């Protein structure tokens, strides 16, 4: 029943993510690590991990990313993970 109430379902999902983030922050501090967060609005699932094309609208129900420029096809989540990895490398790994 609550799934039909999108605001309630969103609040529950956010609460779960809040707790996950809180635990990550706690564990990284406990073990002397550094937690690096990607901006929640970074369009990781809308960028082609192959050519870098930015596709502006992609519904959440679309589970496969298909690039309109280069034709690259990949699972949406894997494509997003590759883009986050590239973001990290571009920002935090110095060029020699």
VENPEVEN-V274719 format. One record per pair of residues at least 6 apart in sequence whose ideal C-beta (glycine too) atoms are under 7 Angstrom apart, sorted by sequence separation. I is the first residue (numbers start at 1). GAP is how many residues later the second one is. If there is no record, write none. Layout:
I & GAP
I & GAP
This chain:
2 & 6
3 & 6
28 & 6
2 & 7
28 & 7
47 & 7
66 & 7
46 & 8
46 & 9
64 & 9
65 & 9
25 & 10
46 & 10
24 & 11
43 & 11
64 & 11
65 & 11
46 & 12
63 & 12
64 & 12
45 & 13
55 & 13
63 & 13
53 & 14
62 & 14
65 & 14
53 & 15
51 & 16
53 & 16
50 & 17
53 & 17
51 & 18
48 & 19
51 & 19
45 & 20
50 & 20
48 & 21
51 & 21
48 & 22
50 & 22
48 & 24
49 & 25
49 & 30
45 & 31
49 & 33
45 & 34
49 & 34
45 & 35
44 & 36
47 & 36
44 & 39
44 & 40
42 & 45
38 & 46
38 & 49
36 & 52
